[in-house]
Structures are given as structure tokens and as C-alpha cells.
Amino acid sequence: MLFSIGCLPAPGTPRTAAASGPHPYGETNEPASATATLGTWAPLPTAPWRIGRPSSKDHPNSRADAPTILLQNARILLGNGGELARGHVLLEKGRIASIGEGPGDPPKGAEVIDANGKTITPGFVDTHSHMGVYPMPSAHAHEDGNELSAPLSAGARTVDAIWPFDPAFERAVAGGTTTVQVLPGSANLIGGRATTIKLHPASTGAELVFPGAPYGLKMACGENPKRVHGREKKGAPATRMGNLTLQRGAFLKARRHIEQWDAWRATESERRASFDRKVADLAKKQGGLADARAACGNHPSERCLARAEDKHPTPVLEPFEPRLPPERDLDSETLAGALEGSLLVHVHCYRSDDMGSMLALSDEVGFKVASFHHALEAYKIRDELTRRGIAVSTWADWFGFKLEAYDGIPENLALVHAAGGSAVVHTDSSEGVRRLNQEASKGMWSGRNAGIQITEAEAIRWVTENPAKALGVDRWVGTLEVGKDADVVVWGGNPFSVYGRAELVFVDGILRHDLKNPPKRSWSDFEVKP
Amino acid sequence: MKRRQMLGLVGVGALLLAGDALGQERKPAAKKPTGPAEQPSPKRLAIVGATLHRTGAEPLADAVIVIENGRIVSIGTDRGAAANATTLDVRGKLVTGGLIDPLTRVGVTEVDLEAQGRDDAFTGERAIAAGFAVADGYDPVSPIVAITRREGLTSVGVIPVSGLVTGQSAWADLAGELPDKALGSRSLALHVLFDDFQLGSGPVNHATAFYLLRELFDDANIFRAKRGDFEKRQLRSLAASRLDLDVVTRVLEGKLPVVFHADRAADISNVITFAKTYKLRAIIASAAEGWKVAGELAAAKIPAIVYPLDEGPRDLVARGAREDNAALLVKAGVSVALSSGESHNARKLRQVAGNAVRAGLPHTAALDALTDAPARIFGLEGYGSPKEKRVANLAVWSGDPLELSSRCEHLIIRGRQVSLASRQTALLEKYR
């Protein structure tokens, strides 16, 4: 892969053999096709975590064939805190083409659905799901969410393990949920990369990936890592001290990995420049020789030529030997992405003090916590969480199943909301995800009963806009706005009533749930019927 | 946290409870239960003005319910009946019997993942622990009790959850500071758990379960017939200990119902046959596929306690769980109670029932399932939907008890109004 010269290559001769062979810098995410010519170098490989996902800048409309549908005469909860008393939504090519008060104008060929007496909301977003990695039916063979072999597994990715035939997916859609983040479990201090998915029928996990959504990074505080690795496996960590020590070490190592990459790129850049200078010098010297030889006349004597060569010795240029970049380190690369903000950090944490320790760590090593999950004691530090802009993903009323969950109160969501924070209802459950509306309702009513005024239009944000923001996908989902994905739910009755039910659910403009016309075939092959 | 079955079992390792957990069979609680000491008890309490909803009667508007010595003495609309009584005026509200979750671990599980405060299981490694009585470990002042009360529950069934024959459940009223002030029955039913129990190194399958059960019940019959020989050691060895056999004897004599926790239609069908063979007062619990054998259950007069949030192939055994399970069972004529199967979240019972109604269960059947059916199913006299002479366990609601927007405003347990404060409300007050 090195070009070898004893003399200067002819212009245009490839400096590298990269066009047909492996990339000179080893395996990277960079396309290995660059061919440098004289005066041009193949770009130095970018640090892998800085490349981003192939579609990170784009959100292709893969549902351009979705039908044109006008939903009209419905009460509409927009997802951003606003509400239309009697409005319309136009779905076109998988996007929202129009929304507003009044019946709307159906374009030619549009299907018009009268949603009089119904409520329309955005499709719900669940920030905390293990569907696909702990799928139904529960079985040992289906335990794919915790890479228990070590407490630090930042490089693990749920996208590699999602079983698209989890029967829970279809049921989640029937409950009005259209986007979910599939996280690794909380047995590990750093569980790995979480994947945000759109709920469609699929045969591979990759098909479910929400185009453009950033990866999440799942971390865990408190009891789970120390119980699983310390008490059950007699390893590390065994205490909360150990938790933080290992997490701190992992981030500092990632910091070092970033420095190694930056140093390598700087050094390699300088070596290239130095080589270019040598090449220029060589050319100059070779020009001098040519001139001296020319000065020997048209019929030069041997002596003259020998003297010219003595005076202008042919320089020998050592071949350029690219140095390999730092060895790939999937864990550190993931954490480097978190440090530089391209991955969003979601931390499973119950107690206020655990959240405080995590915030101290994030300040020290330099990452931002996007959200705390579970966060049953968020109400104790709600002002601090609000000040830092950290979302609080939690349940309406779970508590007590372990000691760190002992102080959970049903008013947690409402208190965070009232403090101006970003309250999010999450499920952590393939059963709960079918009833996110009920969970939001319980949270709202717990608040109201405690004297905290919360409108339905505000409370619906807990399962729409707020989680979409927490996952970094609010440009596309979470509210009903022109240009956003047509993820739309039509509710029979009020979604805040226990009797309310999703009647129609559109995902990317495609009708994926129709209460009155259930599909003849289930999405999951596990449920095929003879 | 993954919800497993309706017992709310979480992935908890071996329990390491100290001490002797062998249950002693006890006599049922005194006939006149005494109330909690939380508030001074008026001699006569009248709840006046609400609309009363109860099993087997039309809603009674502007009801006057008079309570004396912990029992309901009259239900009517005559305000005169409230004379000489302390009056709780609840005009415009709804009143129902206090809600009852028949299958919980309230009071025997403080924190799931801590062995301390867990009294929900026999701590030895045995398939059969019929003598184990969860009442012996019940803590009536567990903070979970007050938290559960806040959602309108006045009583719970407390069940043992480890082994095949896991032991005897208890009936607890959610008040009183000592067990004898709270327990309505120390031996409510015997429980048999088909799934989720381990023996030695691995789980026991259903066929093995029936084999062990048959041996136990056959030997209990011999024990019953030849008790004298047993005491003189003139009997071959039997499949269980003396106390276990004592309890199974009561089951065989029809004095104690037995709750079979089973989900698969095939298992439920086998339970029906088993119950017929041994003439048992059987109850089916969990019963995810109960709807498939609803007719058979109705014909055998076997009631069911179900968890209506299950739907779909939960595991390889219960593949046919349906959300309208309760509705289909009731329609077939089965007596149905609902349960959360929980410990800390037993308070979610009314949401559970609301979902059953959403799936087709008539509202009146749902209220019956939460108030009267549990007492009826266990044959616990003196409890159930409000009636004269029954224990005065009542809840006053701001609206439809099954609706998320409603709240329990007053709770009466054993004739006394109890506080709705809990450590959760205390935390709220501290941090609000």
C-alpha cells in the first residue's frame, strides 16, 4: 500500500493503492475508495463517532405513497400545549400537509373522515421501552436487553438485537404509541446505545429505525448494577462508590481516546505536509541537476556530467508510510459521541442523590444528561433539573419495588411540570405502552388533586412533545404541525378517560390501527394462525 | 422491572428470611371485628346523601347508611334513621362498598427486592407448604397499607407465593395496628401455583404439579381417615407434614376453598376435573385463557379472579390472554373478581377494572367484581357489597370509581372513618 520511489513518480501516479485494496488507515467508517494523486491526499479518516449515522442529516420521506386523508371536525390536542376546539388535519405523503380550525379543504382524491366528537392527538412517544429486546412471549431466549457479561458495555447496540416480530409492537400502536426508544436494560453502568424506532410491520430491526434519530446512551445509577454485578456475580461494582468510579474511568478513557485521535490527525497532517515539502525540495533539486546537466552542452563530456551529479546528488526520498489511527474501541467511541453531544445520554436513576452524583460526574468529565429515567425523586430536585434543561421520564405511580424507589409519589410528574421542567411519562413496559394516555391522565389528576392546575392540552405534552424533544426527534414528531410526520391518533372518547380508546392510528400517514376493522393478519409471525 | 403473572413477582433471588416461618393454623377472626384506632369511633355513624351502588340492587339516590359497632345496621332513604348518629354528609357523591383486591402481597412485602419485610412465602425449599399461613407475617402498619387505602381499597386478600402448594392466604382490612385488629380471616383459602415455582434446580412442569397434588390429596384423605394411626406412627409415611395435611384435610372437608393459579385452558380444564374428583371448593386465579373454558367453569360453579390488563402471548404457556376475558367469563355465568396481582400497586385496582369495562365488562359487573365478588368467592360471610349486618367497609367517591378523574374522598373501615394520609402524602407536603 505504499508507493515506493527512488525517484519522483510521474504526475498522476497514484500515491496509494487504496483504489483496489484495503483502506490505508485500516477499518473505519470512511469510504475506502479515495485515490490520491500528486498534490492531493485522501482525506484523513474522521474519528468514527464524528461521522454520524448515514442518515443523520436526512429524514427521508419513505412513505411518499401514503394516502391523502382529511380528518375533520375533531377536537385536536396539538401536543405543544395548544388545542383546537373543532379542527382538521390533512395527511399527505406521510406528512401533515395542513392543520387548523374549521373543516379544511380536501384535495382532489382525498379520503375525508368525519371525526366529529372525537379527539385527535399526535402519536405518542415512549422514551423508555424494551420491546424487541425483551419481547413477548417472555422466555430465556428472548432476554436480549442486558449485556450482563461486563458492567460497561457502551458499544452494545439495541438495534442489533431488536426482534421486529415482538407482538407488543402492534399492541403499542393500537394504544396510540408510534415512536419508542428501545434501550438496553439497567443491569449495566453503561448499557449501550439505545435506538429510536417507528412502529411499522417489519422483518428486520433495521427497518424500524427512525431515520435521522440520534442514538441514545443508556446509563444506570444505584442499585441495579451493584446488585447484578456485585452481589449476584461477586464482581464490580459492589457499591454506589464503585458505580461512579467505573463510570468515571470509562469516560476518562474515552476522553483519552478523543485526544489520541486528535493527536493522530494532527501528527498525520503534519507528516503529510512535511512529506509534501520534501517532495517539493526533491523536485527543486532534480531541477538543479537537470540544469547542471543541460549546462554541459549538447554533447556533454562524461566528466562534466559526473561533476554535475557530484554537485547535485540525486536525493533519495523515503516512501511515505501512513501511521495507523488509534485502534478502534467501540466503547470509547460511543462515550466520545456522548461527550461531544452526538449521542443523547439517558440515565436510569431513582434517588435525588444518585441524580446529583451523576450530574457531578457529567460536569467533571464533560457530557450533558439529556434525561433521567424513572427519576422517582425528581420532585426533590425539580428546580435544579429544570435549570439544567434535563427531561424527567417517569411513571405515573410506580414505587416501592426496591428501596431506591421507596419515595416515589404520584405527584412527581405534576411537580416537575409545575416547576417548568420537562415532564415525560414513560412506560418501561410492553403492557403500559398500550395505555400511555391513562398514565398521563393519572399523573394529571394526581396533580390536580394536589392543587396543581394542568390542562389536558398541557398533560398530553408529557407523552408527545416532551418525549420527542428528549429523544432529539422533535423536528419530525411530537406535535401536529405542517411538515411533521403524519403520526396521528383519533380517539373515541376522551384519551384522559379510562374508557377512551384509540380508534385510528396513522404512522407516517399509513393507517396502522383501525379499531373497527382489525387486520386479518397480525404483524408478528409468532401469532400466525392456521 | 417486568411484571410477571398476576402475582407481581419480580425477579427476586432466594429469600433469606430468618426464623421459623412454619404457619400455625388459626381460628378465624372474632365475629365482631374491632376497628382501627385512628379516629375516635362514634357509636352510630350515618353516611347521608350519596348515591349508593351495590350488587343486586338499583342505585339508591340520597341514601342513608347507618353504621353501629362496625356493622351496617340500616340502608334506606329515611333521614330519620340517622337520628342520634354522627352524620357524614356526602350529598352529590357516590358510595360503594370498599374496594377489595383478593390477590395481593400488601402487608407482607415492604420492598420487593429486600428480604427484610418479605413475609409472602415459605422460606424453605418445598413444593408443599399448605401449613404456611401468610397471616403470621402480616404487618398491618406497613406504609403500603395506607398508600393502598388512598385509592378506596378497604380490604385485600394476602397470598403466599412460593412453592406449588404455597400456603394459606389471609383477608386483611386495611386498618388496625395489630394483626388481630386487621385480619378478617387468617385462613382464607389454600393456594396452588402452577407457574413460576422452582423445585431443586429447575421449574416444575404442570404434569409434575398434578402428580404431586394427587399424591398430597390422596394422602390427606388417608390422614383424615386414619388420624389415630398417624399419631401412633402406624401409618406409612405421607407426602406432607402434619400441619400441611391438617390444612388439606380442611380443604377436603369443604371448610377451606382452594385457589388454583393457572392460565392455560388445558390446565384450567384439568383443575376442573381435579376439583370434581376431590370435591373441592375450587377458585381459578389469573386464568388468562379462562374465556376458552368459560362454559365449563360456569357449569362447575367455579369462580374466577382475573387480571384484565393481560392481552396477547405473554409467555409460552398463556398465549391466548384476551382483554375481554372478564367480560366473557361473566357473560358465561362465572362469578368474577378482579385483581391487580400486586403489592405496591394494588391501589391501581380501579384502573384495572376500568379497562375491563372498556373491553366489554358491564359496569355493574365490574363494581360487583371489586366489592361483592371477592367475599362471595371466598365464602367470607359478613363482607361484600353494602348490606345490613355486614362489616361497614365503604368508600365515598367524587365520581365513577373506575374513572381516572375520580378520587376516594372518604373511607370507612369497620365502621370508622380512616385517614387517607400516607407517607406519600407526607412526602408531597414536605416537598411541595
HADDOCK unambig.tbl for C-alpha pairs under 7 A between the chains (distance, minus, plus):
assign (segid A and resid 136 and name CA) (segid B and resid 313 and name CA) 6.31 0.50 0.50
assign (segid A and resid 136 and name CA) (segid B and resid 314 and name CA) 5.64 0.50 0.50
assign (segid A and resid 136 and name CA) (segid B and resid 315 and name CA) 6.49 0.50 0.50
assign (segid A and resid 137 and name CA) (segid B and resid 313 and name CA) 5.42 0.50 0.50
assign (segid A and resid 137 and name CA) (segid B and resid 314 and name CA) 4.79 0.50 0.50
assign (segid A and resid 137 and name CA) (segid B and resid 315 and name CA) 3.99 0.50 0.50
assign (segid A and resid 137 and name CA) (segid B and resid 316 and name CA) 5.97 0.50 0.50
assign (segid A and resid 138 and name CA) (segid B and resid 314 and name CA) 6.27 0.50 0.50
assign (segid A and resid 138 and name CA) (segid B and resid 315 and name CA) 4.90 0.50 0.50
assign (segid A and resid 139 and name CA) (segid B and resid 315 and name CA) 6.79 0.50 0.50
assign (segid A and resid 380 and name CA) (segid B and resid 431 and name CA) 6.37 0.50 0.50
assign (segid A and resid 399 and name CA) (segid B and resid 344 and name CA) 6.92 0.50 0.50
assign (segid A and resid 400 and name CA) (segid B and resid 111 and name CA) 5.63 0.50 0.50
assign (segid A and resid 400 and name CA) (segid B and resid 344 and name CA) 6.42 0.50 0.50
assign (segid A and resid 401 and name CA) (segid B and resid 111 and name CA) 5.19 0.50 0.50
assign (segid A and resid 401 and name CA) (segid B and resid 112 and name CA) 4.78 0.50 0.50
assign (segid A and resid 401 and name CA) (segid B and resid 113 and name CA) 6.48 0.50 0.50
assign (segid A and resid 402 and name CA) (segid B and resid 111 and name CA) 5.12 0.50 0.50
assign (segid A and resid 402 and name CA) (segid B and resid 112 and name CA) 5.71 0.50 0.50
assign (segid A and resid 402 and name CA) (segid B and resid 113 and name CA) 5.17 0.50 0.50
assign (segid A and resid 403 and name CA) (segid B and resid 111 and name CA) 6.16 0.50 0.50
assign (segid A and resid 409 and name CA) (segid B and resid 424 and name CA) 5.54 0.50 0.50
assign (segid A and resid 429 and name CA) (segid B and resid 2 and name CA) 6.86 0.50 0.50
assign (segid A and resid 441 and name CA) (segid B and resid 404 and name CA) 6.75 0.50 0.50
assign (segid A and resid 442 and name CA) (segid B and resid 404 and name CA) 6.08 0.50 0.50
assign (segid A and resid 445 and name CA) (segid B and resid 405 and name CA) 5.95 0.50 0.50
assign (segid A and resid 497 and name CA) (segid B and resid 403 and name CA) 6.49 0.50 0.50
assign (segid A and resid 497 and name CA) (segid B and resid 404 and name CA) 6.29 0.50 0.50
assign (segid A and resid 498 and name CA) (segid B and resid 351 and name CA) 6.99 0.50 0.50
assign (segid A and resid 498 and name CA) (segid B and resid 354 and name CA) 5.80 0.50 0.50
assign (segid A and resid 498 and name CA) (segid B and resid 355 and name CA) 6.44 0.50 0.50
assign (segid A and resid 498 and name CA) (segid B and resid 403 and name CA) 5.73 0.50 0.50
assign (segid A and resid 498 and name CA) (segid B and resid 404 and name CA) 6.04 0.50 0.50
assign (segid A and resid 499 and name CA) (segid B and resid 354 and name CA) 6.74 0.50 0.50
assign (segid A and resid 499 and name CA) (segid B and resid 355 and name CA) 6.82 0.50 0.50
assign (segid A and resid 499 and name CA) (segid B and resid 358 and name CA) 4.99 0.50 0.50
